[in-house]
Amino acid sequence: MEKNCRYTVHEFKMGDVEDPDLFAAFPIHEWQQTEFGKWCMKHGEDMAYHVGVDKFGFTVTIDGEFDNKYGTLLALKKT
């Protein structure tokens, strides 16, 4: 049985906003409509986004679990 690995598939920065989850929704949706975003949503499991604080605002990271064969393809697609 292949073990799934968690990969970061997209990351973006936002300024200092009052509600980062609300302001992150549109860029996340736009990314999901790209060819790469659709591929990740189709082949990834447990896709999630995380909002972190940085010096100038927030960093939003999208990650998910991919089995080994899709993880290899993911690494090739990101290059």
Secondary structure, DSSP 8 states (H G I E B T S, - for coil): ----EEEEEEEEEEES-S-HHHHHHHHHHHHHTSHHHHHHHHH-EEEEEEEEEETTEEEEEEEEEE-HHHHHHHHHHH-
